[in-house]
């Protein structure tokens, strides 16, 4: 067995716990004899639910082993058993000697995490589908690939029974129940992150590099910086992966002919960066950039600050809102800016509408058409291939479930408790149609996430960061006018808005960071 020399054999009696939901720093276990069951402690009514049973030759573990988060499931010896325990540090050593083994374990962990998400293992989130606070918690859990089960107060009788059991009044919802007993009442995303171990407080007085934004560009920079010995901390206000992580399938990324889910790409990058020593703090929302005693200081919304010799801004962009009547009322519950498994489950067997003519809109329409009987795609022009890749436009036109509204716009949203209809106006004729829909997906372009910089570094007329000798007189292609502050990816003026381009910029910029640190004598 490849792992034998890296682990310790242990004999376990029946019902011995290998690890428990909520534990951090768990080991990987290989079953040598006997059986081990994996259970969800947050099942309906607080009951344990068996998710899997592993016998000899199988390994037991969760993606949390590699990401440093809390485990979401519990493993228990179903019979007397013998196992091989491999700690995280020793697992890293084993993977360094056998990369195929590492890829096998990682693929298995990602597949298990996806299965746990589909089964609703882990957390229980109880709240109303019309509550904006509930939507925030569910978005945060979904974007961070946290397994959870949502119980809707509007439709699920078990949700009301659970609130009575825990003596929770309606004004304290939404609530999060963890391991069937720990309860957070109307928590912030930061409180939820602390519970699950997503936020790791920076421990150094000053880092070599702080990466602000954990999209493809920021993740690539973290991998290359940490692998080359730079002390690196990564901040993101919401989740790792950026907008790329909301893509159900990235089909034009080099090396993945069958495509790869954006969430899987992000998870692989996080594991890779952590292996080299990068630190992740999520949520870690940057709200200011200043200087002190020759250092750069990134202020955080939570009141803390991260000090570093160099800063890389990779905050990307945010989707633009649809400024039409009814949008404000329904934005908290029925208007979305990403199409992931979370949204697809909500829209199952119901009509939906997608606004936008680019690749993001096309991918969302195709993905949603797997679950929804009718997907309305609204574009303001008549040529689907103008802003959308040809292969994607062909797929949209070939789908029997997607209806393309050309030369049209959504001009109003309507519904009582939730979204029921959108009004689609045909621009040439000014004719309006009321279209049944329960969810609206808005993908009409994006604005850069640079407001937090508050004028600290120059931006162009649209708010994108200026870099390079020609744009702002800096020495390196990705350096801003302020020495030691760099920018890559979608937030940078003149960048190509593609995942591969952002990854390339994030890897190349580290050479310029090295040159800056060496010139300043700051390593």
Phi and psi in degrees as a GROMACS rama.xvg file:
@    title "Ramachandran Plot"
@    xaxis  label "Phi"
@    yaxis  label "Psi"
@TYPE xy
-63.5039  -29.8904  UNK-2
-91.8208  -5.70503  UNK-3
-54.958  -44.5152  UNK-4
-73.8404  -8.53044  UNK-5
-106.208  -1.34936  UNK-6
-127.819  177.87  UNK-7
-120.072  131.27  UNK-8
-75.6211  139.17  UNK-9
-138.953  138.836  UNK-10
-98.5129  131.945  UNK-11
-122.565  138.549  UNK-12
-85.4762  160.825  UNK-13
-52.3095  137.284  UNK-14
75.4456  8.44048  UNK-15
-70.7796  136.027  UNK-16
-88.2975  127.498  UNK-17
-81.9658  -47.392  UNK-18
-155.194  159.077  UNK-19
-121.403  148.188  UNK-20
-53.4576  130.221  UNK-21
102.596  -18.6615  UNK-22
-68.7536  146.192  UNK-23
-120.1  155.704  UNK-24
69.6502  33.0415  UNK-25
-69.8618  156.81  UNK-26
-96.5801  165.133  UNK-27
-91.5611  139.861  UNK-28
-121.85  131.937  UNK-29
-104.991  126.433  UNK-30
-80.0914  120.945  UNK-31
-98.1207  -41.0783  UNK-32
-142.499  152.214  UNK-33
82.6331  -162.4  UNK-34
-133.849  145.34  UNK-35
-128.228  130.76  UNK-36
-105.793  147.745  UNK-37
-111.171  125.826  UNK-38
-126.781  155.276  UNK-39
-102.841  119.142  UNK-40
-83.3369  -8.46437  UNK-41
-105.069  34.002  UNK-42
-67.7085  173.949  UNK-43
-54.4084  131.355  UNK-44
72.4697  10.7824  UNK-45
80.1251  6.44891  UNK-46
-76.5158  154.549  UNK-47
-76.8472  140.651  UNK-48
-124.999  125.32  UNK-49
-76.7484  124.03  UNK-50
-98.5167  -33.553  UNK-51
-163.308  156.579  UNK-52
-128.496  125.366  UNK-53
-111.364  134.876  UNK-54
-109.999  -168.801  UNK-55
-54.595  135.797  UNK-56
91.8716  -11.2839  UNK-57
-95.2681  151.604  UNK-58
-108.82  147.231  UNK-59
-115.1  128.163  UNK-60
172.873  175.334  UNK-61
-134.821  156.751  UNK-62
-55.2057  -24.5934  UNK-63
-59.0128  -26.9815  UNK-64
-57.3702  -38.1329  UNK-65
-90.4139  -24.2868  UNK-66
-96.3309  -11.3739  UNK-67
82.5966  6.19035  UNK-68
-85.4014  176.075  UNK-69
-71.6557  147.84  UNK-70
-70.3582  145.974  UNK-71
-102.451  -6.92462  UNK-72
-131.428  170.673  UNK-73
-120.632  139.221  UNK-74
-115.104  130.645  UNK-75
-134.838  139.967  UNK-76
-67.5188  118.001  UNK-77
-79.6058  -28.1354  UNK-78
-133.776  176.366  UNK-79
-57.4434  136.75  UNK-80
-147.509  160.326  UNK-81
-121.671  132.644  UNK-82
-131.422  160.79  UNK-83
-107.994  116.932  UNK-84
-95.507  125.087  UNK-85
-122.185  113.813  UNK-86
-70.5982  166.189  UNK-87
-60.1982  -45.0303  UNK-88
-63.0719  -40.6276  UNK-89
-74.8797  -29.0273  UNK-90
-65.934  -40.3229  UNK-91
-59.1215  -42.2346  UNK-92
-63.7451  -39.9035  UNK-93
-65.5293  -41.7613  UNK-94
-66.7731  -36.2763  UNK-95
-62.4973  -29.0045  UNK-96
-85.7893  -23.8422  UNK-97
-142.55  92.9065  UNK-98
-66.7439  -31.576  UNK-99
-62.6958  -39.0713  UNK-100
-62.6445  -43.4534  UNK-101
-60.821  -41.9326  UNK-102
-67.9429  -36.7887  UNK-103
-61.599  -46.9467  UNK-104
-64.9009  -43.2612  UNK-105
-63.6862  -44.4755  UNK-106
-62.7393  -38.6358  UNK-107
-65.7899  -42.4828  UNK-108
-63.6762  -42.4823  UNK-109
-65.3086  -40.651  UNK-110
-63.6003  -40.4195  UNK-111
-65.5671  -40.4463  UNK-112
-62.405  -41.9848  UNK-113
-61.5972  -42.0053  UNK-114
-63.0417  -42.2213  UNK-115
-65.4304  -37.0819  UNK-116
-62.8216  -45.7801  UNK-117
-63.7342  -33.7654  UNK-118
-83.1391  -9.4693  UNK-119
70.7793  34.803  UNK-120
-77.7073  171.828  UNK-121
87.4059  -124.389  UNK-122
-71.6168  159.976  UNK-123
-120.623  125.188  UNK-124
-111.45  121.037  UNK-125
-115.665  123.37  UNK-126
-177.685  173.858  UNK-127
-83.2234  142.476  UNK-128
-65.7784  -16.246  UNK-129
-96.1936  2.96284  UNK-130
-90.5687  126.026  UNK-131
-64.8978  -34.9624  UNK-132
-65.6105  -38.686  UNK-133
-63.1543  -43.4047  UNK-134
-60.6445  -40.6554  UNK-135
-61.9762  -45.9824  UNK-136
-64.1766  -42.2555  UNK-137
-69.149  -37.997  UNK-138
-62.5745  -43.65  UNK-139
-62.4085  -45.8098  UNK-140
-63.4997  -43.3575  UNK-141
-64.7896  -46.7464  UNK-142
-66.5947  -25.9472  UNK-143
-96.0861  10.6808  UNK-144
55.3982  43.4813  UNK-145
-93.8163  121.209  UNK-146
-63.2947  133.613  UNK-147
-159.308  161.427  UNK-148
-118.474  130.173  UNK-149
-101.1  131.196  UNK-150
-115.173  115.632  UNK-151
-84.3042  120.343  UNK-152
-62.9323  -21.609  UNK-153
-79.0878  -26.507  UNK-154
-129.988  -21.6709  UNK-155
-98.2517  107.7  UNK-156
-62.2674  -26.7353  UNK-157
-66.6037  -29.7398  UNK-158
-63.1891  -45.0836  UNK-159
-64.2096  -39.1817  UNK-160
-64.8724  -37.3819  UNK-161
-65.2623  -42.06  UNK-162
-60.9169  -40.4569  UNK-163
-64.9961  -40.5071  UNK-164
-63.6831  -35.4864  UNK-165
-96.1347  4.91746  UNK-166
54.4994  51.9014  UNK-167
-108.986  117.118  UNK-168
-72.2001  155.55  UNK-169
-57.7385  -30.6128  UNK-170
-74.5187  -3.43449  UNK-171
-104.508  10.7242  UNK-172
-90.5433  157.12  UNK-173
-74.7903  158.874  UNK-174
-124.012  152.914  UNK-175
-117.617  126.649  UNK-176
-112.383  127.26  UNK-177
-122.7  124.597  UNK-178
61.0419  24.8424  UNK-179
76.2904  2.7183  UNK-180
-144.331  -36.7003  UNK-181
-76.4304  126.707  UNK-182
-123.351  127.461  UNK-183
-108.64  125.489  UNK-184
-99.8457  118.884  UNK-185
44.531  55.8975  UNK-186
-78.1182  158.789  UNK-187
-81.4975  166.588  UNK-188
-65.5236  -30.7264  UNK-189
-65.347  -40.463  UNK-190
-64.7584  -40.5312  UNK-191
-65.6959  -40.9623  UNK-192
-63.4376  -40.217  UNK-193
-63.2891  -38.9922  UNK-194
-61.4117  -37.2315  UNK-195
-97.9268  -2.44147  UNK-196
79.5465  24.541  UNK-197
-77.98  -29.7431  UNK-198
-100.903  119.901  UNK-199
-113.341  118.24  UNK-200
-67.6502  130.01  UNK-201
-56.761  133.848  UNK-202
-110.044  -9.59277  UNK-203
-93.1576  151.52  UNK-204
-64.477  -37.6755  UNK-205
-152.496  136.708  UNK-206
-98.5823  158.108  UNK-207
-64.9904  -41.8518  UNK-208
-145.593  133.214  UNK-209
-112.65  125.927  UNK-210
-101.862  119.662  UNK-211
-101.995  104.576  UNK-212
115.279  124.214  UNK-213
-112.568  38.1914  UNK-214
-79.5902  -169.442  UNK-215
-55.3639  -41.9551  UNK-216
-65.6974  -45.141  UNK-217
-66.7858  -39.7591  UNK-218
-66.6186  -41.4176  UNK-219
-61.7627  -43.078  UNK-220
-62.3062  -40.2324  UNK-221
-63.3737  -41.6952  UNK-222
-62.1206  -48.9353  UNK-223
-71.485  -38.6636  UNK-224
-65.589  -49.342  UNK-225
-66.1552  -37.6693  UNK-226
-68.2419  -22.1779  UNK-227
-99.2942  13.7812  UNK-228
91.6585  6.48598  UNK-229
-82.9178  132.037  UNK-230
-69.3761  123.046  UNK-231
-132.662  132.923  UNK-232
-125.155  137.119  UNK-233
-113.875  129.681  UNK-234
-115.164  143.752  UNK-235
-153.704  140.757  UNK-236
-72.2703  -23.6208  UNK-237
-126.619  -59.004  UNK-238
-165.121  164.383  UNK-239
-78.4607  148.944  UNK-240
106.529  -22.0677  UNK-241
58.9917  -153.783  UNK-242
-67.7265  -25.5599  UNK-243
-60.1638  -33.4812  UNK-244
-68.8059  -15.7344  UNK-245
-87.0024  -5.7422  UNK-246
-80.9229  127.02  UNK-247
-67.465  -29.5279  UNK-248
-157.81  119.186  UNK-249
-95.5861  110.254  UNK-250
-101.004  -8.05994  UNK-251
-116.97  26.6424  UNK-252
-91.9954  129.132  UNK-253
-55.812  131.984  UNK-254
94.146  -4.0848  UNK-255
-126.542  76.7095  UNK-256
-60.9382  -28.4996  UNK-257
-89.9624  1.88604  UNK-258
85.1138  165.622  UNK-259
-144.923  138.055  UNK-260
-65.9599  139.462  UNK-261
-58.743  -36.5115  UNK-262
-65.5491  -39.4009  UNK-263
-67.0925  -40.1441  UNK-264
-59.7866  -42.3922  UNK-265
-65.7216  -44.9069  UNK-266
-60.7955  -42.2572  UNK-267
-62.8678  -41.1152  UNK-268
-66.0208  -40.0972  UNK-269
-63.6775  -45.4363  UNK-270
-59.807  -41.5786  UNK-271
-64.697  -44.9099  UNK-272
-66.7539  -41.0897  UNK-273
-63.9928  -34.8494  UNK-274
-58.6547  -33.4497  UNK-275
-90.59  -3.48286  UNK-276
108.611  6.00195  UNK-277
-68.3042  145.335  UNK-278
-107.751  135.636  UNK-279
-115.096  133.939  UNK-280
-125.937  107.899  UNK-281
-138.94  126.788  UNK-282
-75.9994  140.998  UNK-283
-140.619  84.1243  UNK-284
-85.3833  117.319  UNK-285
-75.7351  132.356  UNK-286
-123.113  -7.94607  UNK-287
-160.477  157.217  UNK-288
-135.352  120.824  UNK-289
-140.068  -178.669  UNK-290
-127.44  147.523  UNK-291
-154.218  121.088  UNK-292
54.1155  37.0177  UNK-293
84.586  -1.21404  UNK-294
-103.728  158.216  UNK-295
-94.8035  137.796  UNK-296
-122.968  119.454  UNK-297
-102.004  112.661  UNK-298
-81.4161  141.803  UNK-299
-110.001  154.2  UNK-300
-61.6665  -29.2866  UNK-301
-75.3523  -3.50742  UNK-302
100.526  -11.4787  UNK-303
-84.7268  -178.745  UNK-304
-149.107  151.178  UNK-305
-115.717  128.028  UNK-306
-104.713  135.785  UNK-307
-150.937  158.354  UNK-308
-72.9178  -33.6829  UNK-309
-139.072  152.456  UNK-310
-128.066  134.832  UNK-311
-115.804  118.505  UNK-312
-92.4127  116.791  UNK-313
-137.309  45.1281  UNK-314
-79.2431  -6.65542  UNK-315
65.6507  -148.122  UNK-316
-133.552  164.041  UNK-317
-120.887  146.663  UNK-318
-65.4871  144.955  UNK-319
-76.1597  147.567  UNK-320
-81.1862  157.623  UNK-321
-95.8341  108.949  UNK-322
-87.7038  81.473  UNK-323
-136.14  159.221  UNK-324
-56.705  135.613  UNK-325
93.165  -13.5363  UNK-326
-67.4459  -43.833  UNK-327
-59.8075  -38.4172  UNK-328
-71.0407  -33.7212  UNK-329
-103.964  -3.26063  UNK-330
-64.8064  -32.3557  UNK-331
-73.7331  -17.4858  UNK-332
-128.841  -27.3874  UNK-333
-130.213  -1.26271  UNK-334
-111.004  127.998  UNK-335
-125.951  156.224  UNK-336
-121.671  14.8647  UNK-337
-155.26  154.129  UNK-338
-122.802  94.7279  UNK-339
-115.899  -176.229  UNK-340
-58.734  -33.9622  UNK-341
-57.8858  -53.2514  UNK-342
-67.2104  -37.4656  UNK-343
-61.8762  -39.5914  UNK-344
-65.6294  -38.0042  UNK-345
-65.289  -32.2064  UNK-346
-97.516  9.61711  UNK-347
-57.4848  130.448  UNK-348
65.2127  20.1692  UNK-349
-130.651  149.569  UNK-350
-72.7644  144.274  UNK-351
-134.406  166.403  UNK-352
-131.937  135.795  UNK-353
-116.841  131.133  UNK-354
-111.247  123.054  UNK-355
140.739  153.71  UNK-356
-119.485  7.84934  UNK-357
-92.7092  -173.184  UNK-358
-63.0381  -37.3286  UNK-359
-60.8074  -43.0583  UNK-360
-66.6403  -41.8543  UNK-361
-63.8477  -42.6352  UNK-362
-64.495  -40.9173  UNK-363
-62.9023  -44.2268  UNK-364
-60.761  -46.1191  UNK-365
-65.1983  -40.0628  UNK-366
-66.8758  -45.6242  UNK-367
-67.3831  -28.5081  UNK-368
-65.4757  -14.8714  UNK-369
-69.998  -26.7951  UNK-370
-114.044  -36.2142  UNK-371
-93.1761  139.226  UNK-372
-69.8672  -29.3932  UNK-373
-136.732  125.134  UNK-374
-120.834  115.551  UNK-375
-92.0432  122.127  UNK-376
-108.613  115.568  UNK-377
-106.481  121.104  UNK-378
-126.418  149.524  UNK-379
-85.3965  -0.550051  UNK-380
-131.7  -175.324  UNK-381
-108.313  -0.135119  UNK-382
-112.017  103.462  UNK-383
-63.3427  -24.8017  UNK-384
-89.5144  0.781059  UNK-385
-64.5474  -44.9131  UNK-386
-119.549  1.33878  UNK-387
-117.275  140.654  UNK-388
-57.6881  145.226  UNK-389
-60.1911  -42.8638  UNK-390
-61.2309  -34.7048  UNK-391
-75.3104  -40.9037  UNK-392
-61.1926  -40.9719  UNK-393
-60.6329  -42.1393  UNK-394
-65.6233  -39.3944  UNK-395
-62.0538  -46.4259  UNK-396
-69.6786  -25.3383  UNK-397
-84.6324  -13.2877  UNK-398
-78.4753  128.379  UNK-399
-75.4139  -13.4848  UNK-400
-95.404  -10.3329  UNK-401
-102.426  125.798  UNK-402
-109.964  123.608  UNK-403
-95.444  121.976  UNK-404
-98.1152  101.307  UNK-405
-87.4438  155.705  UNK-406
51.3317  40.9745  UNK-407
-136.256  165.971  UNK-408
-147.049  152.281  UNK-409
-84.7067  123.72  UNK-410
-113.432  -6.50708  UNK-411
-165.706  153.841  UNK-412
-120.528  140.472  UNK-413
-139.883  148.365  UNK-414
158.518  156.247  UNK-415
-86.1199  -83.235  UNK-416
-76.763  -31.7375  UNK-417
-144.541  178.106  UNK-418
-67.5137  130.628  UNK-419
-121.196  -33.4638  UNK-420
-146.389  153.562  UNK-421
-121.211  149.788  UNK-422
-99.5722  119.575  UNK-423
-106.692  123.049  UNK-424
-103.571  128.605  UNK-425
-82.5031  113.766  UNK-426
-61.8774  -45.8636  UNK-427
-62.4529  -38.6062  UNK-428
-100.141  -13.3273  UNK-429
64.9063  15.6806  UNK-430
-79.0285  138.913  UNK-431
-111.625  142.765  UNK-432
-127.924  136.036  UNK-433
-92.7074  117.727  UNK-434
-113.262  122.562  UNK-435
-64.202  130.207  UNK-436
-161.064  143.781  UNK-437
-105.978  -10.6227  UNK-438
-150.953  141.485  UNK-439
-118.822  127.275  UNK-440
-109.821  116.437  UNK-441
-104.426  117.834  UNK-442
-139.768  73.0615  UNK-443
-117.845  37.7582  UNK-444
103.316  176.658  UNK-445
-145.851  157.643  UNK-446
-118.884  144.332  UNK-447
-68.233  146.317  UNK-448
-88.7599  76.8624  UNK-449
-125.503  1.84539  UNK-450
-62.3076  -29.0776  UNK-451
-66.5499  -19.9121  UNK-452
-72.9834  -23.2266  UNK-453
50.3071  44.3947  UNK-454
78.4446  8.58797  UNK-455
-66.3191  -31.5323  UNK-456
-136.31  151.548  UNK-457
-67.5333  144.539  UNK-458
-130.166  163.405  UNK-459
-83.0823  -173.705  UNK-460
-62.4085  -25.2805  UNK-461
-96.442  0.909083  UNK-462
95.6141  2.31346  UNK-463
-81.7743  147.287  UNK-464
-74.4621  132.061  UNK-465
-84.7378  133.48  UNK-466
-138.668  162.974  UNK-467
89.7917  163.246  UNK-468
-60.2191  -41.3482  UNK-469
-70.6932  -36.6128  UNK-470
-84.9311  -39.5735  UNK-471
-142.116  10.5981  UNK-472
75.7773  14.5946  UNK-473
-78.7429  166.696  UNK-474
-78.4751  -45.8241  UNK-475
-96.5549  160.391  UNK-476
-61.1963  -33.5027  UNK-477
-106.276  5.41493  UNK-478
-88.2228  142.165  UNK-479
-86.9406  -176.581  UNK-480
-65.9221  -25.6085  UNK-481
-87.4669  115.466  UNK-482
-55.4642  133.015  UNK-483
91.7491  -3.44363  UNK-484
-113.164  124.113  UNK-485
-121.456  163.773  UNK-486
-144.054  139.29  UNK-487
-141.146  163.715  UNK-488
81.4198  -158.753  UNK-489
-61.4806  -24.5067  UNK-490
-75.8045  -13.6622  UNK-491
-87.3989  134.589  UNK-492
-62.658  129.167  UNK-493
86.1262  3.01628  UNK-494
-76.1011  156.573  UNK-495
-87.635  123.395  UNK-496
-81.418  73.0424  UNK-497
-139.149  149.317  UNK-498
-59.945  -46.2801  UNK-499
-62.1117  -38.1981  UNK-500
-66.0726  -42.9133  UNK-501
-63.6831  -41.0065  UNK-502
-63.3152  -41.9359  UNK-503
-62.1852  -44.3884  UNK-504
-64.532  -40.7864  UNK-505
-64.2601  -31.2629  UNK-506
-80.5469  -39.9209  UNK-507
-70.0613  -35.0211  UNK-508
-62.5655  -25.177  UNK-509
-64.2176  -30.7727  UNK-510
-62.3163  -41.2382  UNK-511
-68.5851  -34.3394  UNK-512
-63.3944  -44.2256  UNK-513
-56.9816  -47.4559  UNK-514
-61.9045  -39.8022  UNK-515
-64.1975  -47.9223  UNK-516
-62.3484  -40.7695  UNK-517
-67.6449  -40.0946  UNK-518
-65.3255  -32.1148  UNK-519
-89.6991  -5.95604  UNK-520
64.5982  38.6954  UNK-521
-106.624  2.62691  UNK-522
